[in-house]
Amino acid sequence: MTMDQETARLAAEAYCRERVRDWDERAYRLRIEEGISVEGAYVFGYLPTVPDSRGRVRVGGNLPVIVDRETGDCRLVAGVAEYFALRDAKKQQG
């Protein structure tokens, strides 16, 4: 059975909560990543909604989370090289 988007979002949030040290303090929010896509998966980006100690709301290096629609397995995009490859592939798809 294929996972719906909300169930995938909850899986991605649980995955990120274990890996992003300030997840609760910065009140991160997940959103569908528009810049890349992966066949058979949902891709979520995440950004904080609460500023850090310097007043910044953005973060650097937070790679999107990929959630397999069939298994629910989550993983981060494996670095900048994979991110750019996925982005270029999406652009070629139109």
Phi, psi and omega in degrees: 000134182280136180287138175278167186298320182292319177297320177296320178298318179295321177296318179296321179296316178298319179298312181293321181303327178283338189248338181258110190301328183250030185307308183288318182298323182265358177050058179298148176233137177269148175213154176298131179283121182274337187281339180221162173213154179229125180301132178078016182213158168264145178237124182241133168265165178214140179223149177285155175251350180248131180296153175280187184296342177264002180086010181270138178261334180275159174230155178255145173081011178273097182285145182300159178257132178255128179242117178294128183290336181271315186259339185080001178296140181243148172204156173277150170305134188278065174092175184295323180299315179293320179303311181294324177296317178293321179295316180295321178298320179294320179298322181290333178288337178098000000 
